[in-house]
């Protein structure tokens, strides 16, 4: 299973019921340990190694876990140890020292980027903005991007 904290909170009763009947259960993310379910908590420090956004990190962790199944057993000690060795070596805490921007500054950035990089995706533009040391929350950027594109 791959669950965000929000979904895991909503499914806590189902997770406990599953733990009572399942021979083997594996959970990526979630919110808490459940006796009978092998849980791999989300680790934002793995984002650099696995790529992508934090929103989809648990899915990428699950895919990476499969690559560490040395004995083809999802919850074996060998698989857990292989994953743990890899994760400890790859996990790097993220630190962002980005400068917050006003809506007008974000819109100006979007306009400039659309003009100089036609066809660039919203995600690509947000990455460029952040790579320049600027801060803008993903949903706010999306809203401003849509408004800006609709104006043109």
N, C-alpha and C positions, 0 to 999 in steps of 0.2 A: 504494500500500500504506500502511496505517496500522498501525504496530507499536510496542508498548512496548519498553523496553530488554530485558526478560526474554524476550519472544518473539523479538526480533531476535537475541539471543545464541543462542537455540535454533535459529534458522534461518540462521545465518551461512553455512553451506555452500550452502544453497539460494539465498541472496541473491547470493553470488559466481557461482554457476552461471547465475542469471538475468541477471546483468550481462553475461555472455559471449554471450547469445543475443538479448537484447531490443534492439529499436531505440530504445525510449523507456521508461524506468522512473522512477517518482516515489515516494519514500518519505517519510512523515511520522513523525518520532520515530526509532526505531531506536537503535542504540548507537554506530555508527561509520560513517565515510565508506566507501563501496564504489565503486571506480572503475567507471563505467558506469551508476551509479544516481544520479539527482538526489535529494539528501537535504535535507529541511527538519527540522533538529533541533527537538525540543520546546523551547518557550520559556515557562516558567511566568509570566514577566512579561506575557504576553498574556492571562492568565486574566481579568483585570479587563475587558478589551475584549471577550473572547469568552464570558465567563460560565462557569458550571458548575464541576465539580471538576477537579482535576489528572488524575484517572484517565481522563477522557474528553477531555482537552485536545487530543490529537493528532487526534481525529476533528473537533473544531470548527475546528482549524487547517486541515485538509483542505477543509472546507466553505468556509471563508473564502478559501482559495487559489483555489477555483473562481470566486469573485466577482472575483478579480483577473486572470482569464484574458482580457486585453484583445484578444488576437488569436486566441482559441479554441485556443491551443496550450498544453498543460499545462507543458511544460518550456522554453518560449521565453525569450529574454532579456527581452522586453517583460513577460511574466508575472512572471518572477523579479524584475525591477526594480520593478514595481508592488507586488508583495508586500513586498519589502525596504523600500521607502519607507513603506508603511503600517505594517509591523511595528516599524520603528525609531521611528516617531512614537507608537505605541501601547504599546510594551513598558514596563512599570513593575515594577521588582523588588518582590516582596512581603516585607513585614516584619511579623512577628506578635509582639507583646508581650503574650501572653495568660498568664493565671495558671492553672497546673495545678490540677486538682481531684481529690479522692479519689473512689472509687467511690460512697461514701455521698452525697457532695455532688452528683454527677451524677444519682444515682437521685432525690434530693430535687428537683432541678431538673426532671427528667422528670415526676415526679408533679405538681408544681405546674403545669407547662405543659399536661399532659393535662387537668387539672381546669379550667384557665382557657381553653384553646384546644382543645376537643374536635375530633377529626378531623384535627388537624395531623399531617403526615407526620413520620417519623423524621428525614428530611433537613431539613425545615423547623425542627424543634426543635434540631438540631445547629447550624444556621445562627444561630438565635436565641442559643444558648449562646455561640457564637464572637463574635457581634456585641456581646455583653455583656462581651467581653474575657476570657472563660474558655477554657481549653484542654482538649480531649479528642480523642484520636485517633479517626478515623471507625469503625474496626472495634470498638474498645472501647466507643464510644457505642452502636453497633448491638447489641452483646451485652447491655449494661446496659438498653437500651430494651426489647428482647425479654423479658428477665427481668422487668422492671417491669410491662410490659403483661400478661404471663402471670399475675403475682401478683394482679392486680386482677380 
